């Protein structure tokens, strides 16, 4: 849900820039307005992004310290995408029950 909301915000920023250009505002100014609003949103949503990623790593049975992989520009982003696409651990791990399989997790654990 969080990622879907982020994609919708990015699409809204693109649409805003296009609408401002259509209304006759200079294209450079329109892009600056849309980009500025998008930057503000990114600053506000950075900590929730880290929280969602940490929770996702806990679903995989890994520590949130794996987020430090983002310090490596290309490889880190690719590894993060691969890890976020994986299915979580079935059953319980040291971080608790898997929220995707709550009934199966209780009976397995």
N, C-alpha and C positions, 0 to 999 in steps of 0.2 A: 504494500500500500504506500509506503514511504517513497519508494522509487517511482511509482506511478504518479504520485503527487508532484515529485520533482520534475518529471517529464512534462507534466501539464503546465507547471510554472515556466519552464523553458519555452514551451510552445506559445504560451501567453505573451512572453517577452518578445518573441519573434513577431507575433501578430501585432503587438503594440507598436513596434518599430515600423511595420508595414503600414498600419493604419495612419500613423503620424506622417509618413511619407506621402500617403494617398491624400491626406488633408492639406498638403502643400507645405508642410514644415520641411526645412532643409534636411537632406538625407544625413548629413554628418550630425546635426543636432538630434535627429530622431534616433540614430544609432546610439549616441551618447546617453540619451534619456533611458532607452531600453536597457543598455548595458549597465548603467548606474543602478537601476532598480534591480537588475539581476544580481549584481555584485552585493547589494544590500541583503537580498534574499540568501545568497550563498553564505554570507557572514553570519546571518541569523540561524541558518540551518546546519552549520558545521558541527556543532556539538551534538544535536540530535542524530546526525549522520554517523558520528563516531559511536554513539550509544546503540544504534541499530546494528552497526557492523560488529560491535563487541558482543551483542546478544546473539547474532548469527554465528560468530565463532564459538560461543558457548554451546549452541545447538550442535556444532560439529565436534564438540569435545576438546576444543583447543582454547588456549589462553587468549585474552584480548591483546596480549603483547604482539600477536601476529599483525596487528594494525601498523606496527613499525615498518612493515614491508612497504608501506606507501612512501617511505623516504627514498626508495629506489624508483626513479621516474617511470620508465617504461615497463620493466619487469614487475615492479610492485603493483602497478595498476592492473596488469594482466593477471597476476596471481590472485589479486583481490576479486576480480570478476569470476575467475574459475572457482574460488572458494565459496563465493556467495551463491553460485549456481548449483553447488553440490547439495545432495539430500542430507539432512541431519542424521545423527545417530538414532537408531531404533532403540527404544528402551531408555534407561537412565544412564547418565554419565556423572562425572563429579560435580557438574553444574546443575543437576536436577533433571526433571522430566522433560521429554521432548514435547513442546506445545502442539506439534502437528499430529502426534499420535498419543493423546492423553490416555485413552482406554487401553491401548496395547502396551503402553509404557508401564502402567500400573501392574498389569498381569505378568509382564516379562521380568520387571525388576524385582 
